[in-house]
Amino acid sequence: MSYASARVPIIDVDSLSKRYGRRGEVRAVDGLSLTVYPGETFGLLGPNGSGKTTTIRMLNGIIRPTSGKAMVNGYDISTQIDDVKRSTGLLAESPGLYEKLSPKEYLEFVGSLYDVERKLLRDRAERLLDLFGLKQRGDDLLEGFSRGMKQKVLIAAALIHDPPIVFLDEPTSALDPLASLVVRDLIKDLAEKAGKTVFVSSHILPLMEEVCDRIAIIDHGKVAAVGTVADIVDLSGTSTLEDAFIKLTGGAERPDALSWRKAVAKT
């Protein structure tokens, strides 16, 4: 599907940068530009430490950029932070969860932070629990849930205020294969059944290849390539997304982690 053909971007990032250190010598994100269109599942793919989480935190108004600009749902991430936060739902890479609450209580708590009207909040919590197959466990304490079930609740919490855009930062991190499959299906449902624009960050290639309409490969805070999987493979002159990822992020040139063993063997 060609999202750019007839749509205005719902996320528009222009030369966005974030630097740390006294003199800004550490560049977490370095001149990043990209566009995401309504209804699209867009992936930010990169090695650990490539700037994915920093990008998502900026686009959700959690941290401010050093330079550049971005519009999220028509709002400026630097000057209209409250409007940006109302427009987005975020599943953070390391989210907190109050395990002494039930899913219903937790969703109602999060919804209250967004000033969702109480009657609407209860109805919305019930619908989300039903959508994610948790209705029968709605009153059980979260401390007894598996990691996959907790992840479902956290994704539901990101949707409780009905935002048009959902950000998922490493959504299958630390999950077992079965729970990862469940989350993959949920991501597909967010776009296909709930009509959300989904922005997914991960370093897991099979996940991104399966759920994303388009992908941006990021390395050292810069976009190395953006497009469909076929576009990126063609651009890199490779035959698979894995090969393209390795080529574009310099993986083939990185030090051999077992080189010390080879050196010992020669002595």
TILOSE-552328 format. One record per atom (N, C-alpha, C, O): x, y, z. Coordinates in steps of 0.02 Angstrom, whole numbers, plus 50000, padded with zeros to 5 digits. Example, Ala and Ser with C-alpha at 12.3 -4.5 7.8 and 13.67 -1.06 7.14 Angstrom:
<atoms>
506604971650390 506154977550390 506604983550390 507124983450423 506424988850354 506844994750357 506455000250394 506705005750402 
</atoms>
This chain:
<atoms>
500424994050000 500005000050000 500445006250000 500935006450036 500275011249960 500655017449958 500325022650002 499835025849983 500595023550063 500315028250110 500455035450091 500065039950108 501005036550056 501195043450040 500785046349983 500775052449973 500435042149945 500125044449884 499565049549895 499495054249855 499165048649948 498585053149954 498445055150027 497885056650044 498965055150069 498855056550139 499345061650166 499915062150143 499105065350216 499535069950253 499835066050310 499475062350344 500485066750324 500795062950378 500475064450446 500295070150460 500395059250486 500155060150555 500755061050602 500675063850657 501345058750580 501975060150614 502455062850562 502585059550511 502725068650574 503185071850525 503805074250562 503765079050600 504365070950551 504985072250588 505485075350541 505615072750487 505775081050562 506235084750519 506875086450556 506885090650600 507415082950537 508085084350564 508105084250640 508425088650671 507775079450670 507725079050743 508385076450773 508655071550749 508635079850825 509255077850857 509185078350933 508825082550959 509545073850967 509585074151040 510305072751059 510585067451043 510615077551094 511305076851115 511345077151191 510945080451224 511835073751218 511955073851290 512685075751303 513095075851257 512845077351365 513525079351382 513565086951386 513145090451359 514085089351419 514165096551429 514195100351363 513925105851357 514525097451315 514595100751250 514195097351195 514315098551136 513735093051215 513325089551166 513715084551124 513545083251067 514235081751155 514675077251118 514365070351106 514575066751061 513875068451148 513545061951138 512905063051097 512445066351120 512895060151037 512325061050992 511885054850993 512025049950957 511345055051033 510895049251036 510475048850973 510355043350947 510235054450949 509865054950886 510185060750847 510305066050875 510305059550782 510725064250744 510405065950677 510525062550627 509995071250676 509695073650614 509205068850582 509215067950521 508785065850623 508315060650598 507705063850566 507405068450593 507535061450506 506935063750470 506535057750445 506825053050417 505885057850456 505445052550430 504725054950433 504565059750468 504285051350397 503575052750398 503195046250408 503385040950383 502635046750445 502195041050457 501495043350439 501295048950455 501115039050406 500455040950381 499895037550421 499995032150450 499295040650423 498735037850462 498575030650442 498545028950383 498475026450492 498295019450481 498885014950466 498795008950455 499485017750464 500085013950447 500385010750510 500345013550565 500675004750501 501095001850553 501815002950530 502044999850483 502155007350566 502825009450546 503335006850596 503225007150656 503885004250570 504385001350614 505035005250615 505275007550563 505315006150675 505975008950683 506435003350705 506415000950762 506855001150658 507274995250667 508004997250675 508265000950633 508324994850727 509024996650736 509344992550791 508994989650832 510014992450793 510364988850846 510224992150914 509984997850916 510384988650968 510334991651034 510794997851037 511364997651014 510525003251065 510925009351071 510925013651009 511325018351004 510485012150961 510485015950898 510075022350901 510095026350854 509695023450956 509295029550962 508555028450957 508175033350954 508325022250956 507615020850948 507195023451007 506705027050997 507395021651067 507015023751126 507035031251135 506535034251153 507605034351123 507655041651128 507175045051079 506855049951096 507135042351018 506675045050968 505955044650992 505575049450988 505765038851018 505075037951042 504925042451101 504375045251106 505405043251146 505305047751203 505205054951180 504805058551209 505565057151130 505475063851104 504785064551071 504445069551081 504585059651031 503955060050995 503345059551041 502785061151020 503455057551103 502915057251153 502955063051203 502585063151252 503395067751190 503435073651233 503745072351301 503655076351347 504115066751309 504415065051373 505075068751382 505235071151437 505475069151329 506085073151329 506075077851270 505745076551220 506425083351276 506425088451223 507025087351177 507565085451199 506925088651113 507485088051066 507985093651076 507815099051100 508605092351056 509125097551057 509025102250997 509125108251003 508835099250941 508715103250880 508245099450834 508095093550847 508025102750782 507545099650736 506835100350763 506725103250816 506365097550726 505665098050747 505285091850726 505505088050682 504705090850757 504265085350738 503545087250755 503415090350806 503095085350711 502375086350722 502055079450732 502165074950691 501665078750784 501315072450799 500575074050803 500355077650848 500195071250757 499475072650752 499335080050745 498825082550769 499795083550711 499705090750700 499965095150756 499905101250751 500265092250808 500515096050865 501275095950867 501595090850851 501565101550887 502285102250892 502525098950957 502275100651011 503015094450952 503235090751012 503615095251061 503715093251118 503825101151040 504195105651085 503745110851119 503885112951175 503205112851086 502795118251112 502075116251130 501725120051163 501855110251108 501175107951122 501185101051154 500855096351130 501575100451207 501715093951237 501085090451262 501005084451252 500645094151295 500035091051323 499595088251267 499315082851273 499545091951212 499145089551155 499465083351123 499115078751102 500125083251120 500485077351094 500335071251138 500185065951112 500375072051204 500265066451249 499555063851246 499445057851254 499075068251235 498375066051227 498275062251161 497805058451154 498715063451113 498655060351047 498995053551043 498895049950994 499395051851093 499795045751089 499675041151148 499515043351204 499755034651135 499785029651188 500465026451184 500715025051129 500785025251241 501475022851241 501555016551283 501375016451342 501825011351251 502075005551288 502825006451291 503175005551240 503085008151349 503795009351357 504185002751356 503904997451367 504845003251344 505254997251342 505274993851410 505264987651413 505294997651464 505304994851532 504734997951572 504855002151615 504114995951558 503544999251590 503454997051662 503654991651682 503145001451701 502974999751769 502264997051772 501844998851731 502134992551819 501474989551824 501324988451898 501714985351934 500754990951921 500554990051991 500224983251999 499634982351984 500614978452021 500404971452021 499894969752075 499594964352073 499774974252122 499264973052173 498584975452150 498094975252188 498544977852088 497904979752059 497664974352011 498064970351988 497024974351997 496744970051945 496804973751878 496924979751878 496724970251822 496734973751758 496214979351754 496364984751727 495614978151780 495104983451779 495334989551818 495274995251795 495604988251878 495824993851920 496394997551887 496425003751890 496854993851858 497434997051827 497225001351767 497455007051760 496784998751725 496555002551667 496165008751688 496235014051658 495765008051740 495375013851764 495835019051795 495715025051789 496375016751828 496865021351856 497215025351801 497265031451805 497455021751749 497795025151694 497315029851658 497505035551642 496705027651646 496215031851612 496065038151651 495945043451621 496055037651717 495915043651757 496465048851750 496335054851757 497075046651737 497625051351727 497525055551664 497775061051658 497135052751616 496985056451554 496295059751557 496045062251507 495995059851618 495345063051628 494795060051586 494335063651564 494825053551574 494275050151539 493675049851586 493755047851644 493095051751563 492495051851604 492355044851632 492435039851598 492155044551696 492135038251733 491705032851700 491925027051694 491105034551679 490665029551649 490975027051583 490965021051569 491235031551543 491555029651481 492165025451494 492315020651458 492525027051547 493135023451565 492985016251582 493345011751559 492475015051621 492305008151639 492095004051578 492304998351571 491705007151534 491485003651473 492085002151428 492124996751399 492535007051422 493115006151379 493585000751407 493864996851368 493665000551473 494084995351504 493804988451490 494174983751475 493154987751496 492824981251482 492934979151409 493084973351396 492864983851364 492944982251293 493664980351276 493774975751237 494144983751306 494844982151293 495024975351321 495384971451289 494784973851381 494924967251411 494614961751368 494904956351360 494024963051341 493704958151298 494094957351233 494184951751209 494324962851204 494704962751142 495344958651150 495544954951105 495674959251208 496304955851220 496224949151254 496714946151277 495604946651259 495484940051288 495604939551362 495794934251387 495504945151399 495644945251470 495024946551512 495074947851573 494444946351482 493834948151517 493714943751578 493484946151630 493864937251572 493754932651628 494244933651685 494134931351740 494794937251671 495304938351722 495314945651745 495784947951777 494784949251729 494774956451741 494824958451814 495044964051829 494624954151860 494634955751931 495194952251968 495254953052029 495604948451933 496164945051965 496764949851973 496844954451933 497174948652023 497754952852033 498274951651978 498384945951958 498584956951955 499074956551902 499694952551922 500044950051878 499834952051986 500424948352008 500404940951988 500914937651987 499804938351973 499734931451954 499724930351879 499624924751856 499844935651840 499814935251768 500504933351739 501024934951768 500494930051681 501114928651645 501364935051613 501004940051611 501994934951589 502274940951557 501864942951496 501754948851484 501644937951457 501254939551398 500594942851415 500374947451381 500264940451468 499634943351489 499734950451517 499324954851505 500284951451553 500424958151578 500544962951520 500334968751521 500884960451468 501014964651410 500364966651376 500294972251351 499874962151375 499224963751348 498894969351387 498614974051358 498934968951453 498644974151496 498984980851483 498654986051481 499644980751476 500014986951464 499834990051396 499784996151390 499734985851346 499514988451281 498814991351287 498664996551257 498374987851324 497694990451336 497724997251370 497335001751355 498194997951418 498265004351453 498485009851406 498295015651415 498885008151357 499105013151307 498525015451263 498565020651231 497985011451262 497405013051220 496815015951258 496315017951228 496855016251325 496265017651365 495985024651352 495375025651360 496385029351331 496125036151316 495985036951242 495875042551218 495995031351205 495815031051134 496235035851091 495955039951055 496895035251095 497325039551055 497355037250982 497275031250970 497465041750935 497515039550865 498175036150849 498225032450800 498685037350891 499355034650878 499585030550938 499515032650996 499855024550925 500105020250978 500845018850965 501025016450912 501265020251015 501975018851012 502125012651053 501935012251111 502475007851023 502665001751057 503425001051054 503704999651001 503755001951111 504485001751113 504704994851136 504604992951194 505004991051091 505224984151104 504664980051136 504744977551191 504094979351101 503504976151132 503574968751148 503194966151189 504054965251117 504144958151132 504784956851173 504994951151180 505074962151199 505684961351239 505564957051299 505084958151337 505994952051309 505974947551367 505364942951369 505234939751420 504994942451313 504424937951311 504624931251281 505074930851239 504294925851303 504414919351273 504094919151204 503694923451187 504264914051163 504014913951094 503254914151088 502984917451044 502894910651133 502164910651129 501884917551145 501434919951110 502144920751197 501914927351215 502074932351160 501694937051147 502654931451127 502844935851072 502354935351014 502184940350983 502124929250999 501634928250947 500974931750963 500654934650919 500774931551027 500164934851049 500224942351038 499754945451013 500784945151055 500884952351048 500904954250974 500644959550955 501204950050932 501204951450860 500494951950833 500334956350794 500074947250855 499374947450833 499014953750857 498614956650821 499174955850918 498874961850945 499064968050905 498654972450893 499694968250884 499924973950844 499534974250778 499324979650757 499444968550747 499044968350685 498324970750698 498044974350657 498044968650754 497354970550770 497284978050783 496774980950767 497804981050811 497774988250824 497654992150760 497274996950759 497984990150707 497904993550643 497274991350606 496884995450581 497164984750603 496634982050562 495944982550595 495444983750560 495904981650661 495254981650695 495114988050734 494544990250738 495644991050762 495544997050802 495695003450763 495565008950788 495965002750702 496085008550660 496615013350684 496585019350670 497105010850721 497635015050749 498225015650702 498355011150661 498595021150708 499255021650679 499745018850730 499735021050788 500155014150710 500595010650758 501315011950739 501525010950682 501705014150788 502415015450780 502785010450825 502755010950886 503135005750794 503455000250830 504215001050827 504495002150774 504535000450884 505265000550888 505514993750910 505264990850958 506014991050874 506284984550892 506944983250856 507114986650808 507314978350881 507904975850845 507784968750821 508234965450797 507154966450827 506974959550808 506694959650738 506134961950726 507084957050691 506904957550620 506254953950602 505844956850567 506144947650624 505524944150603 504894947950625 504404948050587 504904950850684 504324954750707 504194960550660 503624961550638 504704964350644 504614970250602 504404968450532 503984971750502 504694963150506 504534960950438 503814958750433 503494959750381 503554955750487 502874953050485 502334958350495 501814957950463 502454963250539 501904967750558 501934974650526 501424978150525 502504976750499 502584983650477 502434984650403 502624980550361 502094990150387 501984992050317 502624995050288 502824993450232 502954999250328 503605002050309 504065001950369 503855001650426 504715002250354 505225001850407 505755007150394 505945008450336 505995010150447 506595014450444 507145010850482 507055009250541 507705009650451 508285006850485 508705012650512 508895017150475 508835012450577 509205017850610 509845015150641 509845009650669 510375018950634 511025016950663 511395023150684 511455027950646 511655023150746 512005028950773 511585035250767 511835040650752 510935034450778 510485040150779 510285042950712 509945048050709 510495039750658 510335042050591 509945036850552 510035030850562 509505039150507 509135034550464 509585032150408 509855036250369 509675025550404 510085022650351 509675020850289 509935020850234 509035019350300 508585017650244 507875017650269 507745016550329 507405019050225 506695018950243 506285016650184 506435018450126 505775012650197 505335010150144 505035003450163 505085001350220 504725000250115 504484993450126 505094988750131 505654990750115 504974982650152 505514977850155 505834977050086 506444976750079 505404976550035 505664975849966 506084981949946 506594981149913 505854987949965 506234994049950 506934993849981 507424995349948 506954991850045 507594991850081 508064986550054 508664987750047 507794980650039 508204975350011 508494977549943 509074976349928 508074980849903 508294983149837 508814988649844 509324988649808 508704993249890 509164998749901 509864996349922 510374998949901 509864991149965 510494988649992 510844983749946 511424981849958 510494981549894 510784976649848 510874969849879 511334966149861 510424968149925 510454961549959 509834957549941 509424959649899 509754951749973 509184947449956 508694946650014 508144944150003 508884948650074 508434947950132 508494954150175 508974957950170 507984955150219 508004960750265 508584960050314 508894964950334 508734953850334 509284952650379 509944954850348 510354958250380 510054952950286 510674954950252 510704962550243 511234965650251 510134965550227 510104972850219 510264976250285 510624981250287 509984973750339 510094976650405 510834976350424 511114981250448 511144970650413 511854969850429 512274974650387 512744977850412 512114975150322 512504979450278 512424986850296 512914990550298 511814988850310 511674995950321 511894998350390 512005004350400 511954993750438 512164995750505 512894993950519 513124994650576 513254991550468 513954990050476 514094983850517 514634983050544 513594979450522 513664973550563 514234969050540 514574965950581 514344968650475 514874964250449 515564966850466 516054963050465 515604973450482 516254976350497 516404976750571 516954978850591 515924974950613 516014975450684 516474969950710 516514964650679 516814971150766 517314966350791 517024959450803 516444958750824 517414954350790 517224947450802 517244946250877 517774946750909 516664944550907 516634943650979 517044937751004 517214937351063 517224933150958 517614927250978 518344927850955 518704922850954 518554933750937 519234934550911 519754932650963 520304930450945 519594933551028 520074931851080 520224924451082 520774922351098 519714920251064 519814913051063 520274911051007 520694906551014 520194914450950 520614912850893 521334914750908 521804911150888 521434920350943 522104922450960 522434917551009 523034916051003 522044915051057 522314910251105 522494903751071 523004900651087 522084901651022 522204895350987 522854895450948 523164890250938 523064901350926 523674901850886 524304901750929 524854900550904 524234902950995 524814903251039 524984896351067 525464895651105 
</atoms>
